[in-house]
Amino acid sequence: MNTAFSEQERKHHLALLADPQKHEELFENAEGGGCWWNRDEQKWDHYPHILKHENSICNLYAPVRQMALDYFERHDIAWWQQDTDRYFPTGNLLSSQNHCLNHLMAIQRDKKAVMAMIKAICPTITDIYPSPIDSNVEIKDGKLHRFNSYITFEFTCDNRNLLHESGDKRGKKCTSVDALVYAKDKNKGNVLIPIEWKYTESYEKTPKERAHQESVKRYVDLANLKSSNLKEWILDYEWNPLYEFARQELLMERIIAKKPLCGFGYKKKALEANDFIHVVVRPNENAEIIEDIAAFRKTIVDESKLIEIDPETMLAPLKKFDEYKELITYLQTRYWKK
């Protein structure tokens, strides 16, 4: 569904493509006019705000392009629209997945930067832990390198058992969270911080967009547990984005209750957490998604567990780090300054 904000962002990106200097700086002169599936007319069309297939990688911030490709391949993560578009990452300049990666991938391994960002949102956080599900090893220059990552992208965790879902491939046909930070809170102990990332999204509440009823059944009993932060399963949960928000909270609750084993081989250990803090990142100008978040907030028991924030505000703590000056400039030019 087109909105005033999505149209504003589309025009903004077309202006960037039309500016020779910014076109080169941001997209290395990658051309628009790429293919996208026209759902209304059931055919492939060309759109000026879609980068061409062979240049779609230029939709990512240059310093993280290879890192993102390696990360998704290493963890067998599905890219958004990978099956439909037949290439990845998507060339759609309004993609929220790319929006998320462009903001967070560059700091994924930097504990001090992630800590600064998370502590600004949640002041009671005292530490952050490495990803509980990522394999943090890579081959570089023919040698095995180990590292810690502090942001997990497209997070899932034992979804088949915890939510009775038919699949658990990260980013595809199951409850995934765009990003997650595992942290320590001075009052609550270990906490999960799922981060859902929205950009230009807006949603229609039509029969066609309603969740499949066979899928919904698996969540109703979990939502109706007295321990759930969802007051009860309601009809509004059967349309996105409330359907996403509700399932994400249920996944966090089941992890806390069941402490599933995470990791690899003999290093598997229980993922222990006492609580969660649900963060939804959305631009201040996206009135539709803000309205949806407000609607979801009314349906939960503890509203303090739901935090919404603008992406520029979220990354503001990075402005004090010299090593992220180029990242901030990129984000300001591409997304923040209109």
C-alpha positions in Angstrom: 0.0 0.0 0.0 1.5 3.4 -1.0 1.5 6.1 1.6 2.7 9.7 1.8 5.8 8.5 3.6 6.6 5.7 1.1 6.1 8.0 -1.8 8.4 10.6 -0.1 11.1 8.0 0.4 10.8 6.8 -3.2 11.2 10.3 -4.6 14.1 10.9 -2.2 15.9 7.9 -3.5 15.2 8.8 -7.1 16.7 12.2 -6.4 19.8 10.5 -5.0 20.1 8.4 -8.2 19.7 11.6 -10.3 22.5 13.4 -8.4 25.8 12.4 -10.1 27.9 12.8 -6.9 25.5 11.0 -4.5 24.7 8.4 -7.1 28.4 7.4 -7.2 29.1 7.8 -3.5 26.1 5.8 -2.3 25.4 3.3 -5.1 28.6 3.3 -7.2 26.5 4.4 -10.2 24.3 1.3 -10.0 21.3 1.9 -12.3 17.6 1.9 -11.4 15.0 0.4 -13.5 15.3 -3.1 -12.1 12.6 -5.8 -12.2 9.9 -6.2 -9.5 6.8 -8.4 -9.4 3.6 -6.4 -10.1 1.1 -8.2 -7.8 -1.8 -6.3 -9.2 -1.1 -7.2 -12.8 0.7 -10.5 -12.1 3.7 -9.7 -14.2 7.3 -8.5 -14.0 7.7 -4.7 -14.4 10.6 -2.3 -14.3 10.7 0.4 -11.6 13.1 3.3 -11.3 13.7 2.8 -7.5 14.7 -0.9 -8.0 18.4 -1.4 -8.7 19.1 -3.7 -11.6 19.8 -7.3 -10.8 23.5 -7.2 -11.5 23.9 -4.1 -9.2 21.6 -5.0 -6.3 24.6 -5.4 -3.9 25.0 -1.6 -4.1 21.8 -1.3 -2.1 24.0 -2.1 0.9 26.6 0.3 2.6 29.8 -0.5 0.8 32.0 -1.5 3.8 29.5 -4.1 4.9 28.5 -5.7 1.6 30.8 -8.7 1.8 30.3 -9.0 5.5 26.5 -9.3 5.0 26.8 -11.8 2.1 29.1 -13.9 4.2 26.9 -13.7 7.3 23.8 -14.8 5.4 25.6 -17.6 3.7 27.3 -18.8 6.8 24.1 -19.1 8.7 21.9 -20.2 5.8 19.6 -17.1 6.1 17.0 -16.3 3.5 17.2 -12.8 2.0 13.9 -10.9 1.8 12.2 -11.6 -1.5 15.0 -14.0 -2.5 12.7 -16.5 -4.1 10.5 -14.0 -5.8 13.2 -11.6 -7.1 15.6 -14.5 -7.8 18.6 -12.4 -6.6 19.8 -10.9 -3.3 20.1 -8.6 -1.6 17.0 -7.1 -3.1 17.5 -4.1 -5.3 14.5 -2.4 -3.8 15.8 0.9 -2.4 12.9 0.9 0.1 13.7 -2.5 1.6 13.5 -2.5 5.4 15.9 -5.5 5.6 18.6 -3.5 3.8 17.7 -0.5 5.9 18.3 -2.5 9.0 21.6 -4.0 7.8 22.8 -0.6 6.6 22.3 0.7 10.1 23.5 -2.2 12.2 25.9 -4.5 10.3 28.9 -2.2 10.6 28.8 -2.3 14.4 27.9 -6.0 14.8 31.3 -7.0 16.2 32.0 -3.8 18.2 30.9 -4.4 21.7 31.4 -0.8 22.9 29.3 0.6 20.0 26.5 -1.9 20.5 26.6 -1.3 24.2 26.4 2.5 23.8 23.4 2.1 21.5 21.5 -0.4 23.7 22.2 1.5 26.9 20.8 4.7 25.5 17.5 2.8 24.9 17.6 0.7 28.1 19.7 2.5 30.8 19.6 -0.4 33.2 21.7 -2.6 30.8 25.1 -3.3 32.3 26.6 -5.8 29.8 25.9 -7.5 26.4 26.8 -11.0 25.5 27.9 -12.6 22.2 25.2 -13.9 19.9 23.7 -17.1 21.4 23.1 -18.7 18.0 25.7 -17.4 15.5 28.8 -19.4 14.5 31.4 -16.7 15.0 34.2 -18.2 12.9 35.4 -17.3 9.5 38.2 -18.2 7.0 40.3 -15.2 6.3 43.6 -15.4 4.3 43.5 -19.2 4.5 43.3 -19.1 8.4 40.5 -19.7 10.8 39.5 -16.6 12.7 37.2 -16.5 15.8 35.3 -13.3 16.8 32.3 -12.2 18.8 29.2 -10.7 17.3 26.8 -8.8 19.4 23.9 -8.4 17.1 22.1 -11.4 15.7 20.3 -10.8 12.4 17.1 -12.7 11.4 17.0 -14.4 14.8 15.1 -17.6 15.3 15.4 -20.2 18.1 14.0 -23.8 18.1 10.8 -22.5 16.5 9.6 -26.0 15.7 9.4 -26.9 19.4 8.8 -23.6 21.0 6.1 -22.3 18.7 5.1 -25.5 16.9 6.0 -24.0 13.5 6.7 -26.1 10.5 10.0 -24.5 9.8 12.8 -22.7 11.5 15.0 -21.4 8.7 16.1 -17.9 9.6 14.3 -15.3 7.6 11.8 -17.6 5.9 8.3 -18.8 6.7 8.7 -18.8 10.5 8.8 -16.2 13.3 12.0 -14.3 12.8 13.2 -11.1 14.5 15.2 -8.7 12.3 17.9 -8.3 15.0 18.5 -9.4 18.6 20.8 -8.4 21.3 21.4 -10.7 24.4 22.2 -8.5 27.4 22.4 -8.3 31.2 20.1 -5.9 33.1 21.0 -4.8 36.6 17.5 -5.5 37.8 16.3 -8.4 35.7 19.4 -10.4 35.0 19.8 -11.8 31.5 17.4 -10.3 29.0 16.6 -10.8 25.3 16.2 -7.6 23.2 14.5 -8.4 20.0 14.6 -5.6 17.5 11.9 -5.4 14.8 12.9 -3.0 12.0 10.3 -1.1 9.9 11.0 1.5 7.2 8.2 2.4 4.7 5.9 -0.5 5.6 2.2 -0.1 5.8 -0.4 -2.8 6.0 -3.9 -3.4 4.7 -6.5 -5.3 6.8 -8.2 -7.2 4.0 -9.3 -10.8 3.9 -6.5 -11.6 1.4 -3.9 -10.3 3.9 -5.2 -12.3 6.9 -3.0 -15.0 8.4 -3.8 -18.5 7.4 -6.1 -20.0 10.1 -4.1 -23.2 10.3 -1.1 -21.2 11.2 -2.9 -19.0 13.7 -4.1 -22.0 15.8 -0.6 -22.8 17.1 -0.3 -19.4 18.8 -3.7 -19.0 20.5 -3.1 -21.2 23.5 0.3 -19.7 24.1 -1.1 -16.2 24.0 -3.9 -17.1 26.4 -1.5 -18.4 29.1 -1.7 -16.3 32.2 2.1 -15.7 32.1 2.0 -14.2 28.6 2.5 -10.5 28.1 -0.3 -10.7 25.6 -3.6 -10.1 27.3 -5.2 -12.7 25.1 -5.3 -13.7 21.5 -7.4 -11.3 19.6 -8.7 -11.1 16.0 -6.5 -8.1 15.2 -3.4 -10.3 15.7 -4.2 -12.1 12.5 -3.0 -9.2 10.3 0.5 -7.8 10.1 2.2 -6.0 11.7 0.4 -7.0 14.9 0.7 -10.7 13.8 4.5 -10.2 13.7 4.7 -8.4 17.0 2.6 -10.9 18.8 4.5 -13.9 17.5 7.8 -12.3 18.4 6.7 -11.8 22.0 5.5 -15.4 22.2 8.9 -16.6 20.9 10.7 -14.6 23.6 8.4 -15.9 26.3 8.9 -19.6 25.2 12.7 -19.1 25.2 12.5 -17.7 28.7 10.2 -20.6 29.9 12.0 -23.5 28.1 15.7 -22.4 28.0 16.4 -24.1 24.6 19.9 -25.3 23.8 21.8 -23.0 21.4 25.2 -23.1 19.8 27.1 -25.8 17.9 28.3 -29.3 18.7 29.6 -29.8 22.2 29.5 -26.1 22.9 25.7 -26.0 23.0 24.2 -24.5 26.1 20.9 -23.4 27.4 19.8 -19.9 26.4 18.9 -18.5 29.8 17.0 -15.2 30.1 14.6 -13.8 32.7 12.8 -11.2 30.6 12.7 -9.4 27.3 12.5 -5.9 26.0 10.8 -5.6 22.6 12.2 -2.8 20.5 10.5 -1.6 17.3 12.5 0.8 15.1 10.5 3.0 12.8 11.0 6.4 11.2 9.1 9.2 12.9 7.5 10.1 9.6 5.8 6.7 9.1 2.4 7.5 10.7 0.8 4.3 9.7 3.3 2.0 11.5 3.3 4.3 14.5 -0.5 3.9 14.6 -0.1 0.1 14.4 2.4 0.0 17.3 0.0 2.1 19.4 -2.7 -0.5 18.7 -0.5 -3.3 19.7 0.6 -1.6 22.9 -3.0 -1.5 24.0 -3.1 -5.3 23.8 -0.2 -6.2 26.1 0.0 -6.4 29.9 3.3 -4.6 30.5 3.7 -1.7 28.1 7.2 -0.9 29.4 8.4 -4.0 27.6 7.7 -2.3 24.2 10.0 0.5 23.1 9.6 2.3 19.8 12.3 4.5 18.4 13.4 6.4 15.3 16.5 4.9 13.6 18.5 8.2 13.8 17.8 8.5 17.5 18.8 4.8 18.0 22.2 5.3 16.4 22.8 8.8 17.9 25.3 7.3 20.4 27.6 6.3 17.5 28.2 9.9 16.6 30.8 10.1 19.4 32.9 7.4 17.8 35.4 8.6 15.1 35.4 5.2 13.4 31.7 5.6 12.5 31.8 9.1 11.0 31.5 7.6 7.4 28.6 5.4 8.5 26.7 8.3 10.0 27.4 10.4 6.9 26.0 7.6 4.7 22.9 7.2 6.8 22.3 10.9 7.0 22.5 11.3 3.3 20.6 8.3 2.3 17.9 8.0 5.0 17.9 10.7 7.7 18.1 14.1 5.8 15.2 14.8 3.5 
